[in-house]
Amino acid sequence: MSEAFNQWFYQFIKRDTSAGIVLITTTLLALALKNSFASGWYDAFLHTPVAVQLGALEIAKPLLLWINDGLMAVFFLLIGLEVKRELVEGNLSSVSQMTLPGIAAIGGMLVPALCYVYVNAGDDLAMRGWAIPTATDIAFALGILTLLGNRVPLSLKVFLMALAIIDDLGAIIIIALFYTTDLSTASIWVASMALTVLFVMNRLGVFRRAAYVIVGVVLWVSVLKSGVHATLAGVALAFMIPLKAKNDRGEQFSPSKNMEHDLHYWVSFFILPLFAFCNAGIDLRSISVAQLSEGAPLGIIFGLFIGKQLGVFGFSWLAIKCKIATLPKGANWVSLYGVALLTGVGFTMSLFVNSLAFEDDGLFQGADRLAVLVGSLLSGVMGYLVLRFGVKAVESADEVIYIPSSVGSPMESLTDAAAWFKDQTLGLPPDDPANKLPDKTD
């Protein structure tokens, strides 16, 4: 019984759709608890006081903020590791590779923001949320693509992944520039010294992850106290962890990739579900349709569902028509439009930016968070329907590749498969060893 369960569990977490299933489950659970007799227990759980003190240094926050400021810093550490790998040796390592997703990502951030501003112009309070619809939840979007099987060519999956990576990079910049509170000079100095130590460790070839984590904790605490959002410490730490190093035996390995691999499951099956559980609990009994049809909630829905698809598809269409970029191999305009719709699934990323923009949960009685769910749901369902019924299944082997499940990050296996796909287009013989998809389960 135990062995059978372990095998089932192992197979479950290997599936690309599993993270999305867990996120949906925790979101529905949060909604159920918040709208039932257990609402009081749910609120009490979120506001459980948690304090850590070391001498004069004290960090005291409710559990919700420990999750949003602490655990989400680990999530952004993973994002930073993925961004670094893609920039150095992945799908963003050359101008030609990043042109189309880069232009699409700019459109996917600019147009949703403009849609939000159009709805909320003149309302200074609501305008704080202009960045909420600019985000994309890559786990959900790729999960939906996986459900569609051979109706979506690998080139479009790589396009979506690269676009989301650039989108995440944009979110990091937005958080740093627009969601920074009163700055503490002393804390910034400590953070600067921690970054300097991390940089020196990188240059000296220090490869033990524990050393980076210890200094990273100091960096996180100092950034938390500085007024800059603490999640940015995770990104900074990621860029300081070496992509290549040699261990005590002189063997070359990648501390960065190993950490990315190890963090994937913790982020996908613990941190993001817990974040969704704590932030998606909305009292639907207190929200009317009228609340969703005005102000910030309307701007969020309008930005995610309309702005995202217009921005991504419109900017991609312009880039291709102007011959700045080319349509991904095996894709057509309908499939590209379907993927553009999926970028409107903001979910966890939009909820996170929403928590920064509107720190007072009662400001819109939860209508702002519900708008994120509605906009994401509309985008996901419409994107799936367009790709399911508007695109024919591809049969040619040079147009679609089935990506094997990986015990590592789906981003990592998608990058490996993309490299294999690139070799295929160069005309390698069928019996060439490179024609075997990398399988990290070996």
C-alpha positions in Angstrom: 0.0 0.0 0.0 2.8 2.4 1.0 4.9 1.5 -2.0 2.0 1.9 -4.3 1.2 5.4 -2.9 4.8 6.5 -3.1 4.9 5.4 -6.8 1.6 7.3 -7.5 2.8 10.4 -5.6 6.2 10.3 -7.5 4.4 10.0 -10.8 2.0 12.8 -9.9 4.6 15.4 -9.0 6.5 14.7 -12.2 3.5 15.7 -14.4 3.7 19.3 -15.7 0.0 19.8 -14.8 0.3 18.7 -11.2 1.4 22.1 -9.8 -1.6 23.8 -11.4 -4.0 21.1 -10.0 -2.6 21.7 -6.5 -2.9 25.5 -6.9 -6.5 25.2 -8.0 -7.3 22.8 -5.1 -5.8 25.2 -2.5 -7.6 28.2 -4.0 -10.9 26.4 -3.9 -10.2 25.2 -0.3 -9.5 28.8 0.7 -12.7 30.1 -0.9 -14.7 27.3 0.8 -13.3 28.0 4.2 -13.7 31.8 3.9 -17.4 31.4 2.9 -18.3 28.8 5.6 -18.6 28.5 9.3 -14.8 28.1 9.4 -14.2 31.6 8.3 -13.1 32.7 11.7 -10.6 29.9 12.0 -9.2 30.7 8.5 -8.7 34.4 9.5 -7.1 33.4 12.8 -4.7 31.2 10.9 -3.7 34.1 8.6 -3.1 36.5 11.5 -1.2 34.1 13.8 1.6 36.2 15.3 5.0 34.9 14.5 8.2 36.6 15.9 11.9 35.9 15.6 14.3 37.9 17.8 18.1 37.9 18.1 19.3 40.5 20.5 18.0 43.9 19.5 16.9 42.6 16.1 13.3 41.5 16.1 11.0 40.5 13.2 7.4 40.2 14.3 4.7 39.7 11.7 1.4 37.9 11.2 1.8 34.5 9.4 0.3 36.0 6.2 3.2 38.5 5.9 5.8 35.8 6.7 4.5 33.9 3.7 4.2 37.0 1.4 7.6 38.5 2.4 9.5 35.4 3.4 8.5 32.3 1.5 7.8 34.4 -1.6 11.5 35.5 -1.5 12.3 31.8 -2.0 9.9 31.8 -5.0 11.7 34.8 -6.4 15.1 33.1 -5.8 13.9 30.3 -8.1 12.7 32.9 -10.6 16.1 34.6 -10.5 17.9 31.3 -11.0 15.7 30.6 -14.0 16.2 34.1 -15.5 20.0 33.8 -15.0 20.2 30.4 -16.7 18.0 31.5 -19.6 20.1 34.7 -20.2 23.4 32.9 -20.0 22.8 29.6 -21.9 19.0 29.2 -22.6 16.3 30.7 -24.8 17.3 34.3 -24.0 21.0 33.9 -24.6 21.0 35.5 -28.1 19.2 38.5 -29.7 17.5 36.4 -32.3 16.1 34.0 -29.7 14.7 36.7 -27.4 13.4 39.2 -30.1 9.8 37.9 -30.5 9.2 36.9 -26.8 10.9 40.2 -25.7 8.7 42.3 -27.9 5.6 40.3 -26.9 6.4 40.6 -23.2 6.7 44.4 -23.6 3.3 44.5 -25.2 2.0 42.1 -22.5 3.1 44.6 -19.8 2.4 47.9 -21.5 -1.1 47.3 -22.9 -2.7 45.8 -19.7 -1.2 48.7 -17.7 -2.8 51.2 -20.1 -6.1 49.3 -20.0 -6.1 49.6 -16.2 -5.1 53.3 -16.3 -7.9 54.0 -18.8 -10.5 52.6 -16.4 -9.1 54.2 -13.3 -7.7 57.5 -14.5 -8.3 60.2 -11.8 -8.6 57.7 -8.9 -5.3 58.0 -7.1 -6.0 55.1 -4.7 -7.0 52.7 -7.5 -4.1 53.8 -9.6 -1.7 52.1 -7.2 -2.8 48.8 -8.7 -1.8 49.6 -12.3 0.9 46.8 -12.4 -1.5 44.0 -11.2 -2.6 42.9 -14.7 0.9 43.0 -16.1 1.9 39.6 -14.6 1.7 36.0 -15.9 1.5 32.8 -13.9 3.8 30.6 -15.9 3.0 27.4 -14.0 -0.7 27.7 -14.9 -0.1 28.8 -18.5 2.3 26.0 -19.3 0.0 23.5 -17.5 -2.8 24.4 -19.8 -0.6 24.0 -22.8 0.4 20.6 -21.6 -3.2 19.5 -21.4 -3.5 20.3 -25.2 -0.8 17.8 -26.1 0.2 17.9 -29.8 -2.1 20.8 -30.7 0.6 23.2 -29.6 4.1 23.0 -31.2 7.1 23.0 -29.0 8.2 26.3 -30.5 5.1 28.0 -29.0 5.8 26.5 -25.6 9.3 27.8 -25.7 7.9 31.2 -26.8 5.6 31.3 -23.8 8.3 30.2 -21.4 10.7 32.9 -22.7 7.9 35.5 -22.7 7.1 34.6 -19.1 10.7 34.8 -18.0 11.0 38.4 -19.4 7.6 39.1 -17.8 8.9 38.0 -14.4 12.0 40.2 -15.0 9.7 43.1 -15.6 7.7 42.4 -12.5 10.9 42.4 -10.5 11.8 45.8 -11.9 8.3 47.1 -11.2 8.4 46.0 -7.6 11.8 47.6 -7.1 10.9 50.9 -8.6 7.2 51.4 -7.7 6.5 49.4 -4.5 9.4 50.6 -2.3 8.5 52.4 0.9 10.5 54.8 3.1 14.1 53.7 2.8 16.4 52.9 5.8 20.0 54.0 5.0 21.5 51.7 7.7 19.7 48.6 6.3 20.7 49.5 2.8 24.3 49.6 3.8 24.0 46.2 5.4 22.4 44.9 2.3 25.1 46.4 0.1 27.8 44.7 2.2 26.0 41.4 2.0 25.8 41.7 -1.8 29.5 42.5 -1.9 30.4 39.4 0.2 28.2 37.3 -2.2 30.0 38.8 -5.2 33.4 38.1 -3.8 32.4 34.5 -2.9 31.3 34.1 -6.5 34.5 35.4 -7.9 36.6 33.3 -5.6 34.8 30.1 -6.7 33.0 29.3 -3.5 30.7 26.5 -4.4 29.0 25.5 -1.2 25.3 26.5 -1.3 25.2 26.7 2.5 27.6 29.7 2.5 25.4 31.6 0.0 22.2 30.8 2.0 23.7 32.1 5.2 24.7 35.4 3.6 21.4 35.4 1.7 19.5 35.3 5.0 21.5 38.4 6.2 20.6 40.0 2.8 16.9 39.2 3.2 16.7 40.6 6.7 18.5 43.8 5.7 16.3 44.3 2.6 13.2 43.6 4.7 14.2 46.4 7.1 15.3 48.7 4.3 11.9 49.5 2.8 12.7 47.7 -0.4 10.4 44.6 -0.8 12.1 41.6 0.7 11.4 39.3 -2.2 14.1 41.2 -4.3 16.7 39.7 -2.0 15.9 36.3 -3.5 16.5 37.6 -7.0 19.8 39.3 -6.0 21.0 36.1 -4.3 20.1 34.0 -7.4 22.4 36.2 -9.6 25.3 35.7 -7.2 25.2 31.9 -7.1 27.7 30.6 -9.7 26.3 28.8 -12.8 29.6 26.8 -13.1 32.0 25.8 -10.4 34.5 23.1 -9.4 34.1 21.0 -6.2 36.9 19.7 -3.9 37.6 16.9 -6.3 38.0 19.3 -9.3 34.8 18.2 -10.9 32.8 20.8 -12.7 29.1 21.2 -11.7 26.5 23.9 -11.5 25.5 25.1 -8.0 22.8 27.4 -9.6 21.2 24.6 -11.6 21.3 22.2 -8.6 19.6 24.7 -6.4 17.0 25.4 -9.1 16.3 21.7 -9.4 16.0 21.3 -5.6 13.8 24.3 -5.1 11.3 23.4 -7.8 9.2 21.0 -5.8 9.2 23.1 -2.7 8.0 26.1 -4.7 5.5 24.3 -6.8 3.9 22.1 -4.2 4.4 24.0 -1.0 5.2 27.7 -1.3 2.9 28.7 -4.2 -0.1 26.6 -2.9 0.4 28.0 0.6 0.5 31.6 -0.9 -2.6 30.9 -2.9 -4.4 29.4 0.1 -3.6 32.5 2.3 -4.3 35.1 -0.4 -7.3 33.7 -2.3 -9.7 33.4 0.6 -12.3 35.9 -0.5 -15.7 36.4 1.2 -17.9 36.1 -1.9 -21.0 36.9 0.2 -19.9 40.5 0.6 -19.1 41.2 -3.1 -21.6 42.3 -5.7 -21.4 42.2 -9.5 -21.5 46.0 -9.3 -18.2 46.0 -7.4 -16.5 44.1 -10.1 -17.7 46.4 -12.8 -16.0 49.5 -11.6 -12.7 50.9 -10.4 -9.7 48.7 -9.6 -11.5 45.4 -10.0 -12.8 46.3 -13.5 -9.3 47.5 -14.4 -7.8 44.2 -13.3 -10.2 42.1 -15.3 -10.0 44.4 -18.3 -6.2 44.4 -18.2 -5.8 40.6 -17.7 -8.4 39.4 -20.2 -8.3 42.2 -22.8 -5.0 44.0 -22.3 -2.8 40.9 -22.2 -4.1 39.3 -25.4 -4.0 42.6 -27.3 -0.5 43.4 -26.1 1.1 40.0 -26.7 -0.7 39.2 -29.9 -0.6 42.8 -31.3 3.1 43.4 -30.6 4.0 39.9 -31.9 1.9 40.6 -35.1 3.7 43.9 -35.7 7.1 42.4 -35.1 6.5 39.6 -37.5 4.9 41.8 -40.2 7.8 44.3 -39.9 10.2 41.3 -40.3 11.8 42.0 -37.0 10.9 38.5 -35.9 9.4 35.3 -37.4 6.4 33.2 -36.5 7.5 30.3 -34.3 8.0 27.1 -36.3 4.9 25.0 -36.7 2.7 27.8 -35.3 0.0 29.8 -37.1 -1.8 33.0 -36.2 -4.6 31.2 -34.4 -2.3 29.2 -32.1 -0.3 32.3 -31.4 -3.5 34.1 -30.4 -4.4 31.2 -28.1 -1.1 31.5 -26.3 -1.5 35.3 -26.1 -4.8 34.6 -24.3 -3.1 32.3 -21.8 -0.7 35.1 -20.8 -3.7 36.7 -19.1 -3.6 34.0 -16.4 -2.0 36.2 -13.8 -3.2 34.3 -10.7 -0.4 34.0 -8.1 1.8 36.7 -9.6 -1.1 39.1 -9.9 -2.3 38.3 -6.4 1.3 39.0 -5.2 1.5 42.4 -6.9 -2.1 43.1 -5.6 -0.9 42.5 -2.0 1.8 45.1 -2.6 -0.5 47.7 -4.2 -3.4 47.4 -1.7 -2.0 46.3 1.6 -5.4 46.9 3.3 -7.4 43.7 2.6 -10.7 45.6 3.3 -10.0 48.3 0.8 -12.2 46.7 -1.9 -13.8 44.1 0.3 -11.8 41.4 -1.6 -13.2 42.5 -5.0 -9.7 43.2 -6.2 -8.5 39.7 -5.5 -11.7 38.2 -7.0 -11.0 40.3 -10.1 -7.6 38.6 -10.4 -9.3 35.2 -10.3 -12.0 36.2 -12.8 -9.6 37.7 -15.2 -7.3 34.7 -15.0 -10.2 32.2 -15.4 -11.5 34.0 -18.4 -8.1 34.1 -20.0 -7.3 30.4 -19.2 -10.7 29.1 -20.4 -10.7 31.1 -23.6 -7.1 30.3 -24.4 -7.8 26.6 -23.9 -10.9 26.7 -26.1 -9.1 28.6 -28.9 -6.2 26.1 -28.9 -8.5 23.0 -28.5 -11.0 23.8 -31.2 -9.3 26.3 -33.4 -6.0 24.5 -34.0 -5.6 21.1 -35.7 -3.4 18.5 -34.0 0.1 18.4 -35.5 1.4 15.1 -36.6 4.7 15.9 -38.3 7.7 15.0 -36.1 9.5 18.2 -37.0 6.7 20.4 -35.6 5.8 18.9 -32.3 7.9 17.2 -29.6 6.5 15.5 -26.5 8.5 16.7 -23.6 9.2 14.0 -21.0 8.5 14.5 -17.4 11.4 15.7 -15.4 12.4 15.5 -11.8 13.7 19.0 -12.1 12.1 22.3 -13.2 9.7 22.2 -16.2 11.6 25.3 -17.3 14.8 23.3 -17.3 13.4 20.3 -19.3 11.7 22.7 -21.7 15.0 24.4 -22.3 16.7 21.0 -22.9 13.9 20.0 -25.3 14.2 23.3 -27.1 17.9 22.7 -27.7 17.1 19.2 -29.0 14.4 20.7 -31.3 17.0 23.3 -32.6 19.4 20.4 -33.5 16.5 18.6 -35.3 15.9 21.7 -37.5 19.6 21.6 -38.5 19.0 18.2 -40.1 20.8 15.8 -37.8 20.5 12.1 -38.9 17.7 10.1 -37.1 20.3 7.8 -35.4 22.4 10.7 -34.1 22.6 10.5 -30.3 21.4 14.1 -30.1 18.1 13.0 -31.5 17.3 11.4 -28.1 15.3 13.7 -25.8 17.1 14.3 -22.5 15.5 12.3 -19.7 16.4 13.6 -16.3 14.9 10.6 -14.6 17.8 8.4 -15.7 
